Amino acid sequence: MSEIKKLDIVRFASKNSDGFYDTLKKRVDAYFTENNIDPHGNVSMKMKTFAMVSMYLIPYFVMISGVATNLWVFYGLWFMMGVGMTGIGCSVMHDSNHGSYSDNKTLNKYLGKIIALVGGYEVTWKIQHNILHHTYTNIEGLDDDINAGVFLRFSPHSKKYFMHRFQHIYAWVLYGLLTLQWATVKDFRQVYDYHKKDLLKKEKLTLSQAMIQLSLYKLFYYLYIIVVPIFVMGLAWQHVLIGFVIMHFTAGFLLSVIFQLAHVMEGCEFPMPSDDKKMENSWAVHQVLNTANFSPRSPLMNWFVGGLNRQIEHHLFPHICHVHYKNIAKYVKQTAEEFGLPYQEQPTFLHAIVVHGKMLRKLGNED
């Protein structure tokens, strides 16, 4: 299969050809209408936002206050920031940039910029996640989430190297580098790449505007996250850098695992378009076939990962806030079964990790 270079040449089958999504959407819409529920965030979402942001900022302010003089306590605060960073990414930033946090577009816009607080850039995130991943899930050459570079093989259609036969062993270490790469070079590389693909236009930005904006974001980030702790605390710079790496490795590992358990799993398909660039299934059916849930009955998972353990519901209804996924899941599962579609779900987080590990090994050893 030749490389796909333009997004507008790939077409999914008409949704009317199977009727799945129309049927499901009517049932989900009826649930919100009949129960007089707003599909956006509610009070529990606001409380979660406060908790997640506090989990990140409180350790930071404790750290720069000088109270934590013991090095192990100091490093522990960075670890806690990594956990809080994960919570912000999974819940606050994620829903805001999908426009599902609130019916107020301005609030969504500015809450989405909280990604700058943890070292990211909402423009490249929205292009990679909202446009490429959510539209072209698991399609090689289009879904940037399965484009993990040369060291990891997430698709049976990507090139296989000898080292990939060991990826089920070393992948877990590389996962920890996700946000560190994101906070340093990846955003700059993506801005240039998305400019070449005319994707920056969707965010109403030119290349120079995006580069200037991104550079200011990074300057702000490194000033407060590295420079301030060094000068305020008076610790040797290497201790701050070690703490910085601890924070990013924690967040990178957690975020990578959470997202990979949703799509790089045994049972998920990795379809490619036909020679005339058409997909066999409709977009909604494609999402169901390429997405999996995990830990649906875990209160901790449902709260902490922002409903991303219910990725099937999220991919079908990204405009609905994740606090509602638990309640609409029964409609999704029922409708999928009626239309003969699999509803892929792992009972626990650990079970899902084992299945993901088996998939990594399979992708590393089979053509």
C-alpha positions in Angstrom: 0.0 0.0 0.0 1.5 3.4 -1.0 1.8 6.1 1.6 -1.3 8.2 2.1 -0.4 11.9 1.9 -3.7 13.7 1.7 -6.5 13.4 4.2 -9.3 14.3 1.8 -8.8 11.3 -0.5 -9.9 8.7 2.1 -13.7 8.2 2.4 -15.7 6.0 4.8 -18.8 4.2 3.7 -22.1 6.0 4.1 -23.6 5.7 7.6 -26.9 5.0 6.0 -25.5 1.8 4.6 -25.7 0.1 8.0 -27.9 2.3 10.2 -25.8 1.6 13.3 -25.0 5.2 14.2 -28.4 6.6 13.5 -30.0 4.1 15.7 -27.5 4.6 18.5 -27.6 8.4 18.3 -31.4 8.4 18.6 -31.1 6.3 21.8 -28.4 8.4 23.4 -30.1 11.7 22.4 -33.3 10.3 24.0 -31.5 9.5 27.2 -30.3 13.1 27.6 -33.7 14.6 26.5 -36.0 12.4 28.6 -33.8 12.9 31.7 -33.3 16.6 31.1 -29.5 16.2 31.3 -27.0 18.5 29.7 -24.4 16.3 27.8 -21.6 18.7 28.8 -19.8 18.8 32.1 -21.7 19.1 35.4 -20.8 19.8 39.1 -18.8 16.6 39.4 -16.7 17.7 36.4 -16.0 21.1 38.1 -15.0 19.3 41.3 -12.8 17.0 39.4 -11.1 19.9 37.6 -10.3 21.5 40.9 -8.9 18.2 42.2 -6.8 17.5 39.2 -5.3 21.0 39.0 -4.7 21.0 42.7 -2.9 17.6 42.4 -0.5 19.3 40.1 -0.1 22.8 41.5 -0.1 22.1 45.3 3.1 19.9 45.1 4.7 22.6 43.0 4.0 25.4 45.5 5.0 23.2 48.4 8.3 22.5 46.6 9.2 26.2 45.8 8.1 27.2 49.3 11.2 25.6 50.6 9.4 23.3 53.1 10.6 20.1 51.4 14.3 20.1 52.2 14.7 16.4 52.1 15.7 15.2 48.6 13.4 12.2 48.7 10.4 14.4 49.6 11.5 16.8 46.9 11.5 14.0 44.3 8.2 12.7 45.7 6.6 16.1 45.0 7.7 15.8 41.4 6.2 12.4 41.2 2.9 13.7 42.5 3.0 16.4 39.9 3.4 13.7 37.3 0.2 12.1 38.6 -1.6 15.4 38.6 -0.3 16.1 35.1 -1.9 12.9 33.9 -5.2 13.8 35.5 -5.2 17.2 33.8 -4.4 15.6 30.5 -7.1 12.9 30.8 -9.9 15.0 32.1 -9.7 18.8 32.0 -7.6 19.4 28.9 -9.0 16.5 27.0 -12.7 17.4 27.4 -12.1 21.1 26.9 -10.3 20.6 23.6 -13.0 18.3 22.4 -15.6 21.1 23.2 -17.4 18.7 25.6 -16.4 20.4 28.9 -19.0 23.2 28.6 -21.5 24.6 26.2 -19.6 27.8 26.5 -17.1 27.8 23.6 -14.9 30.5 25.1 -14.6 28.5 28.4 -13.6 25.4 26.4 -11.1 27.4 24.4 -9.3 28.8 27.4 -9.5 25.7 29.6 -8.0 23.8 26.7 -5.0 26.0 26.9 -4.2 24.5 30.3 -2.1 22.1 28.3 0.5 24.9 28.2 0.8 24.5 32.0 2.0 20.9 31.6 4.3 21.7 28.6 2.1 21.1 25.6 0.5 23.0 22.8 -3.2 22.8 22.2 -3.0 23.4 18.4 -0.8 20.4 17.6 -2.7 18.3 20.2 -6.1 19.1 18.5 -4.8 18.3 15.1 -3.2 15.0 16.1 -6.0 13.9 18.4 -9.2 15.4 17.2 -8.6 15.4 13.5 -6.2 12.6 12.7 -6.8 10.1 15.5 -10.5 10.4 15.9 -11.2 10.4 12.2 -8.7 7.8 11.0 -8.3 5.6 14.0 -5.7 2.8 13.5 -5.3 3.6 9.8 -1.6 3.5 9.0 -0.2 6.7 7.5 -3.1 8.8 8.8 -3.5 8.2 12.6 -0.5 9.8 14.2 -1.2 8.0 17.5 0.1 4.7 16.0 3.0 6.5 14.4 5.5 5.9 17.2 8.7 6.2 15.2 11.2 3.5 14.3 11.4 1.9 17.8 7.8 0.8 18.2 5.5 -1.0 15.8 1.9 -0.3 16.5 0.4 -1.4 13.2 0.8 -4.6 11.1 1.1 -2.3 8.1 4.2 -0.4 9.3 7.7 -1.5 8.5 9.1 -4.2 10.9 12.6 -4.3 12.1 14.6 -7.0 14.0 14.4 -5.0 17.3 10.6 -5.0 17.3 10.6 -8.7 18.4 11.7 -7.3 21.8 9.3 -4.3 21.9 7.0 -6.0 24.4 9.9 -5.8 26.8 11.3 -2.3 26.1 8.2 -0.5 25.1 7.3 0.3 28.8 10.4 2.3 29.2 9.8 4.3 26.0 6.3 5.0 27.1 7.7 7.1 29.9 9.4 9.4 27.4 6.1 10.5 25.8 5.5 13.8 27.5 9.2 14.6 27.7 9.5 14.4 24.0 6.2 16.4 23.7 7.6 19.2 26.0 10.8 19.5 24.0 10.9 18.8 20.3 7.7 17.1 19.2 5.5 20.2 19.2 7.9 22.1 17.0 8.3 19.2 14.6 4.5 18.7 14.4 3.9 22.4 13.7 6.2 22.2 10.7 4.7 18.9 9.5 1.1 20.0 9.9 1.9 23.2 8.0 3.2 21.1 5.1 -0.1 19.1 5.2 -2.2 22.4 5.3 -3.6 21.3 8.7 -2.6 24.5 10.5 -5.3 26.3 8.4 -7.9 24.4 10.3 -6.7 26.2 13.4 -6.6 29.5 11.5 -2.8 29.9 11.9 0.2 30.4 9.6 3.5 28.7 10.2 5.1 31.8 11.7 2.2 32.5 14.0 2.2 29.0 15.3 5.9 29.0 15.8 5.9 32.3 17.7 2.9 31.2 19.9 4.5 27.8 20.6 7.9 29.4 21.5 6.2 31.7 24.0 4.4 28.8 25.5 7.6 26.8 25.9 9.4 29.9 27.4 6.7 30.3 30.0 6.8 26.6 30.8 10.5 26.2 31.3 10.8 29.5 33.3 8.3 28.3 35.9 9.0 24.6 35.9 12.8 24.7 35.9 14.3 28.2 36.3 12.0 29.2 39.3 12.7 26.1 41.4 16.5 26.4 40.8 16.7 30.1 41.9 14.0 30.0 44.6 15.1 26.8 46.3 18.8 27.2 45.9 19.2 23.5 45.1 21.8 22.3 42.6 20.3 22.4 39.1 20.8 18.7 38.6 18.3 17.9 41.4 15.6 20.0 39.6 16.3 18.3 36.3 16.1 14.9 37.9 12.7 15.9 39.5 11.6 17.2 36.1 12.4 13.9 34.4 10.6 12.0 37.2 7.5 14.1 36.7 7.5 13.5 32.9 8.4 9.9 33.1 5.4 9.3 35.5 3.0 11.2 33.3 4.4 9.8 30.0 4.1 6.2 31.2 0.6 6.6 32.6 -0.8 8.5 29.6 0.9 6.2 27.1 -0.5 3.1 28.7 -4.0 4.6 29.1 -4.2 5.5 25.4 -2.5 2.4 24.0 -4.9 0.1 25.9 -7.7 1.6 23.8 -6.5 0.8 20.3 -3.3 -1.4 20.2 -5.1 -4.5 21.4 -5.7 -8.0 20.3 -9.2 -7.8 18.7 -8.8 -4.3 17.3 -8.6 -4.1 13.5 -6.1 -2.1 11.5 -7.9 -1.6 8.2 -6.5 0.1 5.1 -8.4 1.9 2.3 -8.9 0.1 -1.0 -7.0 1.1 -4.1 -9.6 3.8 -4.8 -9.1 5.2 -1.3 -12.4 4.0 0.2 -13.0 2.3 3.6 -15.1 -0.7 3.8 -17.1 0.5 6.8 -18.8 3.6 7.9 -17.0 5.9 10.3 -18.9 4.8 13.4 -18.6 1.0 12.7 -14.9 1.7 12.1 -14.6 3.2 15.5 -16.2 0.2 17.2 -14.0 -2.3 15.4 -10.8 -0.4 16.3 -11.4 0.6 19.9 -11.6 -1.2 23.3 -12.6 -0.4 26.8 -11.0 -1.5 30.1 -12.0 -1.5 33.8 -15.6 -0.4 33.3 -16.6 -1.1 36.9 -13.6 0.6 38.6 -14.7 3.8 40.3 -11.0 4.9 40.5 -10.5 4.4 36.8 -13.8 6.0 35.8 -12.8 9.1 37.9 -9.0 9.4 37.3 -8.6 8.7 33.6 -11.5 10.9 32.6 -13.6 8.2 31.2 -10.9 7.2 28.7 -11.3 3.6 30.0 -14.6 3.8 28.0 -12.9 4.7 24.7 -15.7 3.2 22.6 -18.2 5.7 24.0 -15.7 8.5 23.7 -14.9 7.8 20.0 -18.5 7.6 19.1 -19.5 10.7 21.1 -16.4 12.9 21.7 -18.7 15.9 22.0 -20.3 14.4 25.2 -18.4 15.0 28.5 -16.9 11.8 29.9 -18.8 12.0 33.1 -21.8 10.7 31.2 -20.1 7.7 29.5 -21.0 5.3 32.3 -24.7 6.0 31.7 -24.7 5.8 27.9 -22.5 2.7 27.7 -25.5 0.4 28.0 -27.0 1.9 24.8 -23.7 1.6 23.0 -23.3 -2.1 24.0 -26.9 -3.0 23.3 -26.9 -1.3 19.8 -23.5 -2.9 18.9 -24.8 -6.3 19.7 -28.0 -5.8 17.7 -25.9 -4.9 14.7 -23.5 -7.8 15.1 -20.6 -5.6 16.1 -18.1 -6.5 18.8 -18.0 -4.5 22.0 -14.4 -5.0 23.1 -13.8 -4.7 26.8 -11.2 -5.9 29.3 -12.4 -6.4 32.9 -9.5 -4.8 34.7 -6.6 -2.4 34.0 -4.0 -5.2 34.7 -5.8 -7.6 32.4 -5.8 -4.9 29.6 -2.0 -4.4 30.1 -1.4 -8.1 29.6 -3.5 -8.1 26.4 -1.6 -5.0 25.2 1.7 -6.7 25.9 0.7 -9.8 23.9 -0.3 -7.5 21.0 3.1 -5.7 21.1 4.8 -9.1 20.9 2.5 -10.2 18.1 3.2 -7.0 16.1 6.9 -7.4 16.7 7.1 -11.0 15.5 4.6 -11.2 12.7 4.5 -9.5 9.3 
